[in-house]
């Protein structure tokens, strides 16, 4: 069924600074208040459209292309889908360009690959490739920041994979604004997306991030692409976690794990072994925590250091965890477990540069803090459970998977909600040998009276 209507063209005005569109010209943008930023363009209204019955549309068989890096294929859901657009973000120095260069070299063994580098020169990219030991004859590079020049290079020899590093540094002709501006980023991305859908080329865009950790540019950029991935980790070492924040062709419940080495990013098939390999037995303030990232379970180490201080305001240093959550946990320990931390500095860290967002880490952090305060070493202990503000320990999701992952390392003690009747933080401290039975009984009686 096809319907047609007469086309008419009406004026529209776009802000070169924020991308706001209005049908009336003004001397300033009503959204960002920038003077003289509105430029006129002609918008087409009406036109023709074709409707089709959904179930009669052929889906076709589009086989995925393996990247040659298992951890990336895991996050993508099996490989690269023809015609898809991937956006990968991360903090400076985390390894985005290195990871994509390694992926490009692997894919180039089977199909032509074009790397468009708008940030580095061709010689700089070649120097990195030689340092990483990469040799891919089918990998071409164009060092140009113009979308038209990149498109011309694609037409010269159509690639199966196009990598643009980065989307914030390329510009489109006849579009107002500088590189990295809202209008330029949106227009450049839309042209790459159109090219991917028209030719079936896989396009990977590198995205800068803001100081808040979000991908820079308009929020619509993440809506326009098919896959959004984020590479996180410490810039000077440790593990790198590749997460999928959006995936139209697979699950977002996957995570890839890498470690930075002399020859680039290396895959980590057993992250738990790497994270706990240097675990020091017999040291106070350390507890193992089995985290769950999507469908993958990882065992990491939570450490705490509590030392007396003479300062009127004790220091609270948190790395790898939500600082506000640790502050609440300290208050719960003081209020419900009689743990005096008001005159002590408290430092909490997750080993390996891993960032935990799982509330089930509460119990492991609490045990590590009390263990360090009392200078009481724990046996090899794994713990998980969310601690509430009233001192209760709540059930954590995927408890069976956590138990299975922790059991691989044969811990002497596993503390989890419901295990041995554990319901409160006082009972967990008693089970770990960090509190006396009289204290727990007294707190129970006080709770009943309340």
C-alpha positions in Angstrom: 0.0 0.0 0.0 1.5 3.3 -1.1 0.2 6.8 -0.2 1.5 10.0 -1.8 1.0 13.7 -1.1 2.2 16.9 -2.5 5.6 18.0 -1.1 6.2 21.4 0.3 9.3 23.0 1.7 9.1 25.1 4.8 12.0 27.0 6.5 13.6 25.7 9.7 16.3 27.2 11.8 18.9 25.1 13.6 21.2 26.2 16.4 24.8 25.5 15.6 25.6 25.3 19.3 23.1 22.9 20.8 21.1 21.6 17.8 17.8 23.2 18.8 15.3 23.5 15.9 12.6 26.1 15.5 10.3 27.2 12.7 10.8 30.9 13.5 14.0 32.9 13.3 15.2 34.8 16.4 18.4 36.7 17.2 19.3 34.0 19.8 18.7 30.4 20.5 15.8 30.0 23.0 17.3 26.9 24.4 21.0 27.7 25.0 20.6 31.5 24.7 23.5 31.8 22.3 23.2 34.9 20.1 23.3 34.6 16.3 23.5 30.8 16.3 20.4 30.0 14.3 20.9 29.1 10.7 18.3 28.5 8.1 17.7 25.2 6.3 14.8 23.9 4.3 12.7 21.1 5.8 10.5 19.0 3.6 7.0 18.3 4.8 4.8 15.6 3.3 6.1 13.1 0.8 5.4 9.4 0.2 5.7 6.3 2.4 5.2 2.6 1.8 3.6 0.4 4.4 4.2 -3.4 4.5 2.8 -6.2 6.6 5.2 -7.0 9.4 5.1 -10.8 9.2 5.6 -10.7 5.4 8.9 -8.9 5.6 11.8 -11.3 5.0 14.3 -11.2 7.8 17.2 -12.7 5.8 20.2 -14.6 7.2 22.9 -12.2 8.2 25.8 -14.3 9.7 27.9 -12.5 12.3 31.6 -11.9 11.7 33.8 -13.0 14.5 36.3 -10.4 15.6 38.9 -13.0 16.6 38.8 -11.7 20.2 36.6 -13.9 22.3 35.9 -11.4 25.0 34.6 -8.8 22.4 32.5 -11.5 20.7 31.1 -12.4 24.1 29.9 -8.8 24.7 28.6 -8.3 21.2 26.6 -11.5 21.4 28.6 -13.6 19.0 30.3 -11.2 16.6 29.8 -8.2 14.3 26.4 -7.9 12.6 26.6 -6.6 9.0 25.4 -3.0 8.8 25.5 -2.4 12.5 27.0 0.7 14.2 28.9 0.3 17.4 29.8 3.1 19.8 32.6 2.4 22.3 33.4 4.9 25.1 35.9 5.1 27.9 38.2 7.4 29.9 41.4 8.7 28.3 44.2 6.1 28.4 42.0 3.1 29.2 42.8 1.4 25.9 39.9 2.1 23.5 42.1 2.8 20.5 44.5 -0.1 21.3 41.6 -2.6 21.6 40.0 -1.5 18.3 43.4 -1.6 16.6 43.9 -5.2 17.8 40.3 -6.0 16.7 40.9 -4.4 13.3 44.0 -6.5 12.7 42.2 -9.7 13.5 39.2 -8.9 11.3 41.5 -7.8 8.5 42.7 -11.4 8.2 39.3 -12.2 6.6 37.9 -8.9 5.2 39.2 -5.4 4.3 39.3 -2.9 7.2 39.6 0.9 7.1 40.7 2.8 10.1 39.9 6.5 10.0 42.1 8.3 12.5 41.2 11.9 13.0 43.2 12.2 16.2 46.6 10.6 15.3 48.7 10.7 12.1 49.2 7.6 10.0 52.8 7.2 11.3 51.6 7.3 14.9 49.1 4.6 14.4 51.7 2.5 12.5 54.1 3.0 15.4 51.6 1.6 17.8 50.7 -1.3 15.5 54.4 -2.3 15.3 54.8 -2.0 19.1 51.8 -4.4 19.4 53.3 -6.8 16.9 50.3 -6.4 14.5 50.8 -7.2 10.8 47.6 -7.0 8.7 48.1 -6.4 5.0 44.3 -5.8 4.5 44.2 -3.0 7.1 44.2 0.4 5.6 44.3 3.8 7.3 43.2 7.3 6.4 44.3 10.2 8.6 41.6 12.7 7.9 38.9 14.3 9.9 36.4 15.0 7.1 33.4 12.7 6.7 33.5 13.2 3.0 37.2 12.1 2.8 36.5 9.0 4.8 33.5 8.2 2.6 35.6 8.6 -0.5 38.2 6.2 1.0 35.4 3.7 1.6 34.1 4.0 -2.0 37.6 3.4 -3.3 37.8 0.0 -1.7 34.7 -0.9 0.3 35.7 -2.3 3.7 33.8 -4.8 5.8 34.7 -2.8 8.9 35.1 0.9 9.3 36.6 2.3 12.5 36.3 6.1 13.2 38.6 7.4 16.0 36.9 9.5 17.2 33.4 10.8 16.4 34.1 14.0 18.3 37.0 14.9 16.0 35.4 14.5 12.6 33.4 17.2 10.8 30.9 17.2 7.9 31.1 19.9 5.2 28.2 22.4 4.9 27.4 21.9 8.6 27.9 24.8 11.0 29.8 24.3 14.2 33.2 23.0 15.2 34.3 19.4 15.7 32.9 18.0 18.9 29.8 20.3 18.8 26.4 18.9 19.1 25.4 19.6 15.5 28.6 18.2 14.0 28.6 15.0 16.1 25.0 14.3 15.3 25.3 15.0 11.6 28.6 13.1 11.3 27.2 10.1 13.1 24.0 10.1 11.0 26.1 10.0 7.8 28.1 7.0 9.1 24.9 5.3 10.1 23.4 5.9 6.7 26.5 4.5 5.0 26.4 1.4 7.3 22.8 0.6 6.5 23.2 1.2 2.8 26.4 -0.8 2.2 26.3 -3.4 5.0 29.6 -2.1 6.4 30.1 -2.5 10.2 31.0 0.9 11.6 32.7 1.3 15.0 32.8 4.8 16.5 35.1 5.8 19.3 33.5 8.3 21.7 35.1 10.6 24.3 33.6 10.8 27.8 32.9 13.8 30.0 34.2 14.2 33.5 31.0 12.6 34.8 31.8 9.4 32.8 29.1 9.9 30.2 29.8 9.7 26.4 30.4 13.3 25.2 28.0 14.8 22.6 24.3 14.7 22.3 22.4 12.1 24.1 20.7 11.2 20.9 24.0 9.7 19.7 23.5 6.6 21.9 19.9 6.3 20.6 21.1 6.4 17.0 23.6 3.6 17.1 22.9 -0.2 17.5 25.5 -1.1 20.2 26.9 1.0 23.0 29.9 -0.4 24.8 32.0 1.1 27.6 35.6 0.2 28.5 36.5 0.9 32.1 39.4 0.3 34.4 42.4 2.0 35.8 44.5 3.9 33.3 47.9 2.8 34.8 47.2 -0.9 35.2 44.8 -3.5 36.5 41.9 -5.1 34.7 39.8 -3.6 31.9 36.1 -4.4 31.8 34.2 -4.1 28.5 30.5 -3.7 29.3 27.5 -3.5 26.9 25.1 -0.7 27.8 22.9 -1.3 24.7 22.8 -4.1 22.1 20.0 -4.4 19.6 21.4 -7.8 18.5 22.1 -9.5 21.7 22.0 -9.4 25.5 23.5 -6.6 27.6 24.2 -9.0 30.4 27.7 -9.7 29.3 31.1 -8.4 30.3 34.6 -8.9 28.7 37.7 -8.9 30.8 41.1 -7.7 29.7 44.5 -6.8 31.2 46.9 -4.3 29.8 50.3 -5.8 28.9 53.3 -4.9 26.8 51.6 -6.1 23.6 48.3 -4.4 24.2 45.1 -5.7 25.8 45.2 -9.5 26.6 42.1 -11.5 27.2 41.5 -12.9 30.7 39.7 -16.3 30.5 39.8 -16.7 34.3 39.4 -13.2 35.9 38.8 -14.6 39.4 42.2 -16.2 39.4 43.9 -12.9 38.4 42.0 -10.9 41.0 42.7 -13.1 44.0 46.1 -14.5 43.0 48.0 -12.1 45.3 45.5 -12.5 48.2 47.5 -12.4 51.4 46.3 -15.1 53.9 46.4 -14.1 57.5 46.1 -10.4 56.9 43.4 -8.3 58.6 40.9 -6.2 56.6 40.5 -8.4 53.5 37.4 -10.4 52.4 36.6 -12.1 49.0 33.4 -11.0 47.2 31.8 -13.0 44.3 30.4 -10.3 42.0 28.0 -11.1 39.2 28.3 -9.2 35.9 25.4 -10.2 33.7 25.9 -13.9 33.2 29.5 -14.0 34.4 30.6 -14.5 38.0 33.9 -13.0 39.2 35.7 -13.3 42.5 37.4 -10.1 43.7 39.0 -8.9 46.9 37.7 -6.1 49.1 40.3 -4.5 51.4 39.9 -2.1 54.2 42.4 -0.2 56.4 41.3 1.5 59.6 43.9 3.5 61.5 43.5 6.0 64.5 43.6 9.7 63.7 44.0 12.8 65.7 42.3 15.0 63.1 38.9 16.4 64.1 37.4 15.1 60.8 38.5 11.5 60.1 39.3 10.7 56.5 37.1 8.4 54.4 38.8 7.1 51.2 36.9 4.8 48.9 38.1 3.3 45.6 36.1 1.0 43.4 32.9 1.3 45.4 30.2 3.9 45.9 31.5 6.3 48.5 28.1 7.3 49.8 27.2 3.6 50.4 30.4 3.1 52.4 29.5 6.2 54.5 26.1 4.6 55.2 27.7 1.3 56.1 30.0 3.0 58.6 27.0 4.6 60.2 25.2 1.3 60.4 28.2 -0.3 62.1 28.4 2.4 64.7 24.7 2.4 65.4 23.8 -1.3 65.3 27.1 -3.1 66.0 28.8 -0.7 68.4 31.8 -0.4 66.2 33.5 2.9 67.0 34.9 4.5 63.9 34.4 8.2 64.8 38.1 8.6 65.7 39.6 6.5 62.9 40.5 7.0 59.2 38.8 4.4 57.0 40.2 3.4 53.6 38.3 0.9 51.4 39.5 -0.5 48.1 38.7 -3.1 45.5 41.8 -4.8 44.2 42.5 -4.8 40.5 40.8 -1.5 39.6 37.4 -3.2 39.5 34.4 -0.9 40.0 31.5 -2.5 41.9 27.9 -1.3 41.7 26.5 -4.4 43.3 24.8 -3.7 46.7 25.6 -7.2 47.8 29.2 -6.0 48.4 28.0 -4.4 51.7 28.6 -7.4 53.9 32.1 -8.0 52.5 33.1 -4.3 53.0 31.6 -4.3 56.6 33.6 -7.4 57.6 36.8 -6.0 56.1 36.3 -2.7 58.0 35.7 -4.4 61.4 38.5 -6.9 60.8 41.0 -4.1 60.2 39.7 -2.0 63.1 40.2 -5.0 65.5 43.4 -6.1 63.8 41.8 -9.6 63.7 42.8 -11.6 60.6 40.0 -13.6 59.1 40.4 -17.1 57.5 40.0 -17.2 53.8 36.5 -15.7 53.8 33.9 -15.0 51.1 30.9 -12.9 51.9 28.0 -11.2 50.2 24.7 -9.6 51.2 23.1 -6.2 51.2 23.1 -4.4 54.6 20.1 -2.2 55.4 20.1 0.9 57.5 18.4 -1.0 60.4 21.3 -3.5 60.4 19.5 -6.3 58.6 21.2 -8.4 55.9 19.0 -8.7 52.8 19.0 -11.5 50.2 21.3 -10.9 47.2 20.4 -12.0 43.7 22.2 -14.9 42.1 23.3 -16.3 45.4 23.8 -19.8 44.0 26.1 -18.5 41.3 28.1 -16.6 43.8 28.4 -19.6 46.0 29.6 -21.7 43.1 32.2 -19.2 42.1 33.5 -18.7 45.7 33.7 -22.5 46.2 36.2 -22.8 43.3 38.8 -21.3 45.7 37.9 -23.4 48.7 37.3 -20.7 51.3 37.3 -21.6 54.9 34.3 -19.5 55.7 31.4 -18.3 53.5 29.0 -15.8 55.1 25.7 -15.1 53.2 22.1 -14.1 54.0 20.2 -17.1 55.5 23.3 -19.2 55.9 23.4 -20.4 59.6 20.5 -18.1 60.5 22.4 -15.0 59.5 19.9 -12.1 59.4 21.7 -9.1 60.9 25.1 -7.5 60.8 25.7 -8.4 64.4 25.2 -12.1 63.7 27.5 -11.9 60.7 30.2 -10.3 62.8 29.7 -13.1 65.4 30.0 -15.8 62.7 33.3 -14.2 61.6 34.6 -14.1 65.1 34.5 -10.3 65.2 31.9 -9.8 67.9 31.0 -11.5 71.2 27.8 -13.5 71.7 26.8 -11.2 74.6 26.9 -8.2 72.3 24.7 -9.9 69.8 22.2 -11.0 72.4 22.0 -7.6 73.9 21.4 -6.0 70.5 18.6 -8.6 69.8 16.9 -7.7 73.1 17.2 -4.0 72.4 15.7 -4.6 68.9 12.7 -6.5 70.4 12.0 -3.8 72.9 12.0 -1.2 70.2 
